[in-house]
Amino acid sequence: MTSSVRIDRRGAIADLVIDRGAVHNAFDDVLIAELTAALKQLDGDERVRAIVLSGAGSTFSAGADLNWMRRMASASADENRDDALKLAELMRTLHYLGKPTVARVNGSAYGGGVGLVACCDHAIAVSDAKFSLSEVKLGLVPAVISPYVVGAIGLRHARRLFVSGEVFDADYALRIDLVHDVVPAAELDAAVDRAVHFLGKGGPIAQREAKQLALRQSGMTLESQLGRDTENADLIARLRVSAEGQEGLTSFLDKRPPRWVG
């Protein structure tokens, strides 16, 4: 079986690559499990000082895989809830990781891909990247990733993007603080190297404590997150099996507009 993720090491830096370039690094249950396991493995490795998360090819992550969506559209509410909890574990693991994390946003990020960007400590995007939280177009909501996206961009921007589902560019992502830096593609690796250079100057224990300090000050504790994850998994499960969610998923898979579009 081919792995959905790849770990490349550069001394104390671990490049964690979503390696599903043929499907634009889209999420499925296998990728979620493997990416979660890889993050936990790297977090426990004392040789690793920082983790750079990126995507293979020209896309960071296109969101949900079509075959995965097709399976979940016909799954029960309980199965959808369990599925959402696994995605919640991935986002929670990345967000609260003890190591510094850098999102190397090498291309567009949609849905859960935006969640990964929001969960990283430092996000650097190429100038032609596009972003979208398009779940409402399917009769769904970005429930699992919502705490991290709201934490990154704030309530006002989140309300707009959650309800519109519109596509936005890297410059807008920079203005709303989804990413910290936007650079031409030819300068992406140099920008990432500069970021990890400065990360290498901090004490690893102090960095872990500083990260948790910032999260505590914002009210985002691991304990409180566990409760939110359960509520959000219940929400997405309910919407996926609802009449509107079923119509949204079915119309998307059938490549037709949903009935609510005039």
C-alpha positions in Angstrom: 0.0 0.0 0.0 1.3 3.4 -1.0 1.5 5.9 1.9 -0.5 9.1 1.7 2.3 11.1 3.5 6.0 11.4 3.2 8.6 12.5 5.7 11.8 14.1 4.4 14.4 15.0 7.0 16.8 17.9 6.7 18.9 17.8 9.9 16.6 18.9 12.7 13.8 19.9 10.2 11.1 17.4 9.2 9.3 18.1 5.9 5.9 16.4 6.2 4.4 16.1 2.7 0.8 15.2 1.8 1.7 12.8 -1.0 -1.5 12.4 -3.0 -0.6 14.7 -5.9 -2.8 12.7 -8.4 -5.9 13.9 -6.5 -4.5 17.3 -5.5 -3.7 16.0 -2.0 -7.4 15.6 -1.1 -8.5 14.2 2.3 -9.7 10.6 2.8 -9.8 8.4 5.9 -6.4 6.9 5.1 -4.7 10.2 4.7 -6.3 11.5 7.9 -5.0 8.5 9.9 -1.5 8.5 8.4 -1.1 12.3 8.8 -2.2 12.1 12.4 0.2 9.2 13.1 3.1 11.0 11.4 2.5 14.2 13.4 2.5 12.2 16.7 5.7 10.3 15.6 7.5 13.6 14.9 6.3 15.3 18.0 7.9 12.5 20.1 11.2 12.6 18.2 13.7 14.7 20.1 15.9 15.1 17.0 13.1 17.1 15.3 13.1 20.9 16.1 10.5 22.0 13.6 7.9 20.5 11.1 7.2 21.9 7.7 3.8 20.8 6.3 3.3 20.9 2.5 1.6 19.2 -0.4 3.1 17.2 -3.3 2.8 18.8 -6.7 1.1 22.1 -7.3 -1.7 22.0 -4.7 -1.5 22.2 -0.9 -4.8 20.3 -0.4 -8.1 20.3 -2.3 -10.2 19.3 0.6 -12.3 16.2 0.6 -11.6 13.3 -1.8 -14.5 12.5 -4.1 -14.6 8.8 -3.3 -14.5 9.5 0.4 -17.4 11.9 0.0 -19.3 9.3 -1.9 -18.9 6.8 0.9 -19.8 9.2 3.6 -22.9 10.4 1.7 -24.4 6.9 2.1 -23.0 6.3 5.7 -25.1 6.5 8.8 -25.1 9.4 11.3 -23.0 7.4 13.7 -20.5 6.5 11.0 -20.3 10.2 9.9 -19.8 11.2 13.5 -16.9 8.7 13.9 -15.4 10.0 10.7 -15.6 13.6 11.8 -14.0 12.8 15.1 -11.0 11.3 13.3 -10.6 14.5 11.3 -11.0 16.5 14.6 -8.1 14.5 16.1 -5.9 15.4 13.2 -6.6 19.1 13.5 -6.3 19.0 17.3 -3.0 17.1 17.0 -1.5 19.6 14.6 -2.8 22.7 16.5 -1.5 21.6 19.9 1.7 20.0 18.7 4.7 20.6 20.9 7.0 21.3 18.0 6.9 24.6 16.0 5.0 24.1 12.7 5.3 25.9 9.4 2.7 25.5 6.6 4.4 25.6 3.2 1.4 26.5 1.2 2.7 25.5 -2.2 -0.7 25.9 -3.9 -4.4 26.1 -3.3 -6.1 25.0 -0.1 -9.8 24.2 0.2 -11.9 23.0 3.1 -9.9 20.9 5.4 -6.7 22.2 3.7 -7.6 25.6 5.1 -7.9 24.0 8.5 -4.4 22.6 8.3 -3.0 26.1 7.4 -4.9 27.6 10.3 -3.5 25.0 12.7 0.2 25.8 11.9 2.2 28.3 13.9 3.5 30.1 10.7 2.0 29.9 7.3 3.7 31.0 4.1 1.8 30.8 0.8 2.7 31.2 -2.9 1.1 34.3 -4.5 -1.1 32.3 -6.9 -2.7 30.1 -4.2 -6.5 30.1 -3.9 -8.5 29.3 -0.7 -12.1 28.5 0.0 -14.4 27.3 2.8 -17.0 26.1 0.4 -18.9 23.6 2.6 -22.2 25.6 2.5 -22.4 25.0 -1.2 -22.9 21.3 -0.3 -25.4 22.0 2.4 -22.7 21.5 5.1 -20.5 23.6 7.4 -16.8 23.7 8.2 -17.6 22.4 11.7 -14.4 20.5 12.6 -12.0 23.1 11.4 -14.0 26.1 12.7 -12.3 26.7 16.0 -8.9 26.9 14.3 -10.1 29.0 11.4 -11.9 31.5 13.6 -8.9 31.6 15.9 -6.7 32.5 12.9 -8.9 35.0 11.0 -11.3 36.2 13.7 -15.1 36.1 13.9 -15.9 38.8 11.4 -14.0 37.3 8.5 -15.1 33.8 9.4 -18.7 34.7 9.3 -18.4 36.1 5.8 -16.4 33.2 4.4 -18.4 30.5 6.2 -21.7 31.7 4.8 -20.5 32.7 1.3 -18.2 29.8 0.5 -16.4 32.1 -1.9 -12.9 31.5 -3.3 -10.3 34.1 -2.2 -6.7 34.7 -3.2 -3.5 34.8 -1.3 -3.5 38.5 -0.8 -6.8 38.4 0.9 -5.6 35.4 3.0 -2.7 37.6 4.1 -5.0 40.5 5.0 -7.2 38.4 7.2 -4.2 36.6 8.9 -4.9 33.1 7.5 -1.3 33.2 6.2 1.6 35.3 7.5 3.6 35.7 4.3 2.9 35.6 0.6 5.8 35.1 -1.9 6.3 34.2 -5.5 6.6 30.4 -6.1 10.3 30.7 -6.9 10.9 32.3 -3.4 8.8 29.8 -1.4 11.6 27.5 -0.2 13.9 30.5 0.7 11.0 32.0 2.8 10.5 28.6 4.6 14.2 28.2 5.2 14.3 31.7 6.7 11.4 30.8 9.0 12.9 27.6 10.3 16.3 29.3 10.7 14.8 31.6 13.3 12.9 28.7 14.9 16.3 26.9 15.4 17.5 29.7 17.7 14.8 29.1 20.4 15.0 26.6 23.2 12.8 23.6 22.4 11.2 23.5 25.8 10.6 27.2 25.9 9.1 27.1 22.4 6.7 24.4 23.5 5.7 26.3 26.6 5.4 29.6 24.7 3.1 28.0 22.2 0.8 26.7 24.9 1.0 30.0 26.7 -0.3 31.8 23.6 -3.1 29.2 23.2 -4.1 29.5 26.9 -4.2 33.3 26.7 -6.6 33.0 23.8 -8.8 30.5 25.7 -7.9 27.6 23.4 -6.9 24.9 25.8 -6.7 21.2 24.9 -9.3 20.3 27.4 -11.9 22.8 26.1 -11.1 21.7 22.5 -12.1 18.1 23.2 -15.6 19.2 24.1 -15.9 21.4 21.0 -14.7 18.5 18.8 -17.6 16.3 20.1 -20.2 19.0 19.4 -18.8 19.8 16.0 -18.7 16.1 15.0 -22.3 15.8 16.1 -23.2 18.8 13.9 -21.4 17.6 10.8 -22.9 14.1 11.1 -26.4 15.6 11.5 -26.0 17.8 8.4 -24.5 15.1 6.2 -27.5 12.8 6.7 -30.1 15.7 6.5 -32.1 16.2 3.3 -30.2 19.4 2.4 -26.8 17.7 3.1 -27.8 14.7 1.0 -28.9 17.0 -1.9 -25.7 19.0 -1.7 -23.4 16.0 -1.7 -25.4 14.2 -4.4 -25.6 17.2 -6.7 -21.8 17.8 -6.3 -21.1 14.2 -7.2 -23.5 14.3 -10.1 -21.9 17.6 -11.2 -25.2 19.5 -11.2 -26.4 22.6 -9.2 -28.2 21.7 -6.0 -32.0 22.4 -6.0 -31.6 25.5 -3.9 -29.7 27.3 -6.6 -32.2 29.2 -8.8 
